[in-house]
Amino acid sequence: MMDYQMIWFILITVLFTGFFFLEGFDYGVGMLAPFVSKREEDRGLILRTIGPVWDGNEVWMITAGGALFAAFPHVYATMFSTFYLALFLMLVALILRGVAFELRTKEKCPCWQKTWDAAIFIGSIVPAFLWGVAVTDLAAGLPISANMVYQGNFLDLLNLYSILGGLVFVLVFAYHGAAFLQLRLVDKGLLYRVQSLGKCAGECGAIAYVFYLLLTWENTDLLTRPAALGLFIATAVFFLASLYRFAKAPGKGSFILGALAVASVTIGFFTGMFPRLMVSSLNPDWSLTITNASSTEYTLSIMTVAALVLVPIVLVYQIWTYYIFRKRVTAGDVSHY
């Protein structure tokens, strides 16, 4: 029978997979908006595609963080102290982004709107980059002592491997956003520019991913595990297939294949890490695992019951939201965002 630690490891994997899938194209749209068009009406139309759902997508990150705190409190404590400054910068960027969605249409002054459009861009690219850095550092290992305390500073988180990881996240999310916009826009001029930008981001992302895999092989043991290696290879296959479809016949196929790429690489990361949640570069025995960092069995049992009730509700709500706002946006929708 599967124990509670395993159940919550799987649940956290699912939550982060959902977060990177949903927030991935969300961030991507925010990054692409200033480059698709300089016209306020066009940028408003682009942002309208994510306007009704972006805040719901953030729920996955909050839920994943809450699950991590409750199920593996030692990981939560060590991780948040390790990435304290990075998470602070991410939080500032996300607050700025949320405020920008609400304020950008309150004044008709072009300077006002451009300022908040820039805030949405910054609030999209900064979290995407920092997530890439964090995930890469977790895989490579961090100087964590025997008492689960991080023995470094913010600059120790930045190196060639982690910076490349951040760049891969930015490029892949930008492509994912372009694939999403192909499903939501009608204007042929905007669609052409989205396709051009998406193709560029996707091709650069594919090249960066190859170098990322090489550094992953050199800096981690993730690719020595057959299941994780298979998932990382599947990611490349899905992404290349998505990029091909995007260039030849953009539509649902390219978006679904891109989503599968995001899901497979996330699951591959957790599979390669298992049973570890944070790797210690000082001593492998000091790594935080689902066993030494978990809550008590009683706590996990209560949480499991709560999750069985609440997670389906969140899923139903999200599916219903996307169903309601499934149609392509038109010029008449711009006034709302």
ZIHU-V243021 format. One record per backbone hydrogen bond with DSSP energy under -1.0 kcal/mol. CO is the residue of the C=O (numbers start at 1). NH is the residue of the N-H. If there is no record, write none. Layout:
BEGIN
CO/NH  CO/NH
END
This chain:
BEGIN
3/7  4/8  5/9  6/10  7/11  8/12  9/13  10/14  11/15  12/16  13/17  14/18  15/19  16/20  17/21  18/22  19/23  21/25  22/26  23/27  24/28  25/29  26/30  27/31  28/32  29/33  32/35  32/36  33/37  39/43  40/44  41/45  42/46  43/47  44/48  46/49  47/50  47/51  50/53  50/54  53/57  54/58  57/60  58/62  59/63  60/64  61/65  62/66  63/67  64/68  65/69  66/70  67/71  68/72  71/295  72/76  73/77  74/78  75/79  76/80  77/81  78/82  79/83  83/87  84/88  85/89  86/90  87/91  88/92  89/93  90/94  91/95  92/96  93/97  94/98  95/99  96/100  97/101  98/102  99/103  100/104  103/106  109/113  110/114  111/115  112/116  113/117  114/118  115/119  116/120  117/121  118/122  119/123  121/125  122/126  124/128  125/129  126/130  127/131  128/132  129/133  130/134  131/135  132/136  133/137  134/138  135/139  136/140  137/141  142/144  142/281  143/151  145/148  149/145  154/157  155/158  159/163  160/164  161/165  162/166  163/167  164/168  165/169  166/170  167/171  168/172  169/173  170/174  171/175  172/176  173/177  174/178  175/179  176/180  177/181  178/182  180/183  181/185  184/329  187/191  188/192  189/193  190/194  191/195  192/196  193/197  194/198  195/199  196/200  197/201  198/202  199/203  200/204  201/205  202/206  203/207  204/208  205/209  206/210  207/211  208/212  209/213  210/214  211/215  212/216  213/217  214/218  215/219  216/220  221/224  222/225  225/229  226/230  227/231  228/232  229/233  230/234  231/235  232/236  233/237  234/238  235/239  236/240  237/241  238/242  239/243  240/244  241/245  242/246  243/247  244/248  245/249  251/255  252/256  253/257  254/258  255/259  256/260  257/261  258/262  259/263  260/264  261/265  262/266  263/267  264/268  265/269  266/270  267/271  268/272  269/273  270/274  273/276  275/290  278/288  279/142  283/286  284/287  288/277  288/278  289/293  293/74  296/300  297/301  298/302  299/303  300/304  301/305  302/306  303/307  304/308  305/309  306/310  307/311  310/314  311/315  312/316  313/317  314/318  315/319  316/320  317/321  318/322  319/323  320/324  321/325  323/326  330/333  331/334  333/336  334/337
END
